[in-house]
Amino acid sequence: MNDATSLATSYDVAIIGGGNAALCAAMTAAETGASVLILETAPKPYRGGNSRHTRNFRCMHSGPLGPLVEDYSEDEYLADLMKVTGGKTDEHLARLAIRSSEECLPWMQDHGVHFQPSLSGTLSLARTNAFFMGGGKSLVNAYYRTAQKLGVDVLYEAHVTHLELNDNHIDWIDYTHDRADHRVTAKSVIVASGGFQADTDWLTRAWGPAAQNFLIRGTPYNRGVVLADLLDQDVDSVGDPTQCHAVAIDGRAPKFDGGIVTRLDCVPFSIVVNKNAERFYDEGEDVWPKRYAIWGRLVAGQPDQVGYVIIDAKSLDLFMPSVFPPLKSDTLEGLAAEMGLPADKLRTTVDTFNAACGDTSKFHPTELDGVTTTGLTPAKTNWARPITEPPFYGYSLRTGVTFTYLGLKVDENAQCSTPSGPIKNLWAAGETMAGSILGQGYLAGFGMTIGTVFGRIAGREAAAYAN
Ligand SMILES: Cc1cc2nc3c(=O)[nH]c(=O)nc-3n(C[C@H](O)[C@H](O)[C@H](O)COP(=O)(O)OP(=O)(O)OC[C@H]3O[C@@H](n4cnc5c(N)ncnc54)[C@H](O)[C@@H]3O)c2cc1C
């Protein structure tokens, strides 16, 4: 790699960030012959931001494509997106991302990404989401290798602090490296430095003190430093600071970078209570892939932003094993003690729930089975079986933020603007502009679609401007 130790004083294209969006932009720009610099704040072993945690990419296709079976049309993809965002989607940019995703898959393969054969048993995903062989870490490593061959310079531990904006033009980039301040100029600049989810103070300003209890599923480096700097200079933004992708994860996950393994899939077979041992939502509302993303917010709304999942022995084998073993006791009271829950109250909640369960003969763990409670608030509308069979198991849940949506507003050329018009030499790609498309909600695999499509567009436009 041109792991740059000495940099040129000026580049055609400088890119801030070192994840998927940055790398797609860098390779695209370098292929036109432009000189390209990546400034990545993370040390090399942690390069690749949230992208290194990913597993798949959602892709439109009009017939079998790579590992993807059958077809997935633009309209079906858009309808799926509209459903999860409740229509809060920029349709023009969404269609652009969706339509372009089809040509991205072979492009990704050409740039070193390998895909796994489609997963049996998950038919809908085999049609819609292409899984990376070796996960996001392999994808990121492959892209760095390709960027190296294309002559891209990469400087790690280069923390960008400021882009100097004058008359809708970025004049220079300030960054720190090796405990010193530095400045570099570039004809074109691309921001691909993610959301601000790792800045707890910013999350706290948006969410209040509750945010102190959130866990961040990905990189600690996406702190929104460049985003804040640009917003301070009146660059157009989009989105609401409380909107984000958040899921409920194992409460024992680390504060940062726990990644995909801290997810828990047991909620549909459980009851979930808050710290007062009270249920607060229908655990069986829908199949888990359609509901997992609402539980981050549900837990965020509970006292101390914590939830507790309770299951019994008959449900333990119905979901993917957790990375940390569950707490376990032969009695509910024992489990309550281990989990720090009021034992009497938990006993009452479980007894009331059990009494509201009816005929369970139609229980079916992988389908909406209609096995529901009667006369209970909130109801559990599927998979409602009494919790009676010891041992009893429990997990704590916390809100795990994936990425925030407040970001830079871009047009179909990924170009940024101020109220007085386009910024001549500034583009944005990936999480930092995802709010331009997503107003709320999330469709699995769409983050990598946005980053790949808009990374390539930004790279193309930035190189064209520089040349
Ligand atoms: C656990 C987990 C699983 C996920 N799974 C999937 C999935 O399977 N499919 C999917 O589509 N999406 C998934 N996502 C979302 C996905 O990771 C993001 O949408 C996508 O990776 C964003 O890419 P990006 O390049 O914009 O940001 P990132 O990959 O996060 O890259 C941002 C980069 O900017 C750098 N940076 C930040 N600030 C600065 C600064 N001031 N100066 C210099 N550099 C800076 C960071 O170090 C980082 O390298 C997942 C996210 C997580 C956390």
The ligand as an ORCA input file, in Angstrom:
! r2SCAN-3c Opt
* xyz 0 1
  C     -22.628     -4.369     13.438
  C     -23.027     -3.746     12.129
  C     -23.481     -4.556     11.095
  C     -23.876     -3.996      9.887
  N     -24.272     -4.828      8.875
  C     -24.596     -4.309      7.673
  C     -24.871     -5.169      6.561
  O     -24.759     -6.393      6.632
  N     -25.241     -4.570      5.390
  C     -25.326     -3.207      5.253
  O     -25.671     -2.730      4.177
  N     -25.026     -2.378      6.284
  C     -24.663     -2.898      7.474
  N     -24.318     -2.057      8.496
  C     -24.306     -0.605      8.234
  C     -23.035     -0.288      7.445
  O     -21.933     -0.626      8.237
  C     -22.916      1.156      7.025
  O     -24.062      1.589      6.381
  C     -21.737      1.355      6.050
  O     -20.653      0.549      6.396
  C     -21.311      2.783      6.037
  O     -20.140      2.928      5.267
  P     -19.349      4.284      5.344
  O     -18.152      4.120      4.472
  O     -20.239      5.427      5.124
  O     -18.895      4.397      6.871
  P     -17.766      3.596      7.669
  O     -17.514      2.267      7.085
  O     -18.149      3.637      9.104
  O     -16.471      4.466      7.419
  C     -16.328      5.742      7.991
  C     -14.848      6.002      8.117
  O     -14.600      7.342      8.462
  C     -13.498      7.374      9.363
  N     -13.557      8.677     10.059
  C     -14.503      9.133     10.896
  N     -14.203     10.390     11.305
  C     -13.048     10.742     10.680
  C     -12.232     11.918     10.705
  N     -12.561     12.993     11.436
  N     -11.092     11.926      9.952
  C     -10.737     10.846      9.194
  N     -11.501      9.705      9.154
  C     -12.637      9.657      9.879
  C     -13.707      6.144     10.225
  O     -12.538      5.734     10.869
  C     -14.177      5.141      9.174
  O     -13.089      4.506      8.543
  C     -23.865     -2.586      9.706
  C     -23.380     -1.769     10.727
  C     -22.954     -2.344     11.932
  C     -22.423     -1.444     13.008
*
